[in-house]
């Protein structure tokens, strides 16, 4: 959240550590640098960030602008009937979300939401990658909720994360990710409304995620 509120350059690892209840060295157990932390933060909930975006050095807007331009050109070559248009929509949306994190441009966030919405429409029930698009759209809607406190965005985020979880049954390699995403959104609604039901569901969902990451698992903490 600090990256959203203050911008990348104004946030130190010490700030992040304090928010997470860790020491500075404790953060380095999970992320090698602030750049790595940024990439981890913006890719949470996004399953399809292509190499051109993921490899762009954090804070290097020139490289990011080039990536966005190339993603736009690729999308233009994939009209609505193209079988891979949804992938290009997701890739461009991910790059725009990256720029939103770096610059705070609401226009980029709104564009990412529109692109992920179109991508989801192209992946109807039964599509093998619908869970990914559900997750992606939920992630950017939650970004907007954090920015605007829109209850409508939060409700939609919870619904989308819940549907994505339904498509990732026990044994699915990304089930723990969906559990954590849904738990975080439910906790946000509990904080907003104070519903005991949301708190209980948060605990239940988070407990299942923890069971998938037992002691010794790299994501147990």
CORRAJO-V812102 format. One record per pair of residues at least 6 apart in sequence whose C-alpha atoms are under 7 Angstrom apart, sorted by the first residue. I is the first residue (numbers start at 0). J is the second residue. If there is no record, write none. Layout:
i-><I | I>
j-><J | J>
This chain:
i-><1 | 2 | 2 | 3 | 3 | 6 | 6 | 7 | 12 | 12 | 13 | 16 | 16 | 16 | 30 | 34 | 41 | 44 | 44 | 44 | 45 | 45 | 46 | 47 | 47 | 48 | 48 | 49 | 51 | 52 | 52 | 52 | 55 | 55 | 58 | 67 | 67 | 70 | 70 | 70 | 71 | 73 | 74 | 74 | 74 | 77 | 77 | 78 | 85 | 85 | 88 | 88 | 88 | 89 | 89 | 89 | 92 | 92 | 92 | 93 | 95 | 95 | 95 | 96 | 96 | 96 | 99 | 99 | 99 | 112 | 112 | 112 | 115 | 115 | 115 | 116 | 118 | 119 | 119 | 119 | 122 | 122 | 123 | 130 | 130 | 133 | 133 | 133 | 134 | 134 | 134 | 137 | 137 | 137 | 140 | 140 | 141 | 141 | 141 | 144 | 144 | 157 | 157 | 157 | 160 | 160 | 160 | 161 | 163 | 164 | 164 | 164 | 167 | 167 | 168 | 175 | 175 | 178 | 178 | 178 | 179 | 179 | 182 | 182 | 182 | 185 | 185 | 186 | 186 | 186 | 189 | 189 | 209 | 212 | 212 | 213>
j-><10 | 10 | 100 | 100 | 103 | 101 | 102 | 101 | 23 | 33 | 23 | 22 | 23 | 26 | 36 | 57 | 97 | 134 | 135 | 138 | 134 | 135 | 131 | 89 | 90 | 90 | 93 | 90 | 66 | 63 | 66 | 94 | 62 | 63 | 101 | 91 | 94 | 87 | 90 | 91 | 91 | 87 | 84 | 87 | 88 | 83 | 84 | 84 | 118 | 121 | 114 | 115 | 118 | 114 | 115 | 118 | 111 | 114 | 115 | 111 | 107 | 108 | 111 | 107 | 108 | 111 | 105 | 107 | 108 | 136 | 139 | 140 | 132 | 135 | 136 | 136 | 132 | 129 | 132 | 133 | 128 | 129 | 129 | 163 | 166 | 159 | 160 | 163 | 159 | 160 | 163 | 156 | 159 | 160 | 152 | 156 | 152 | 153 | 156 | 152 | 153 | 181 | 184 | 185 | 177 | 180 | 181 | 181 | 177 | 174 | 177 | 178 | 173 | 174 | 174 | 208 | 211 | 204 | 205 | 208 | 205 | 208 | 201 | 204 | 205 | 197 | 201 | 197 | 198 | 201 | 197 | 198 | 219 | 218 | 219 | 219>
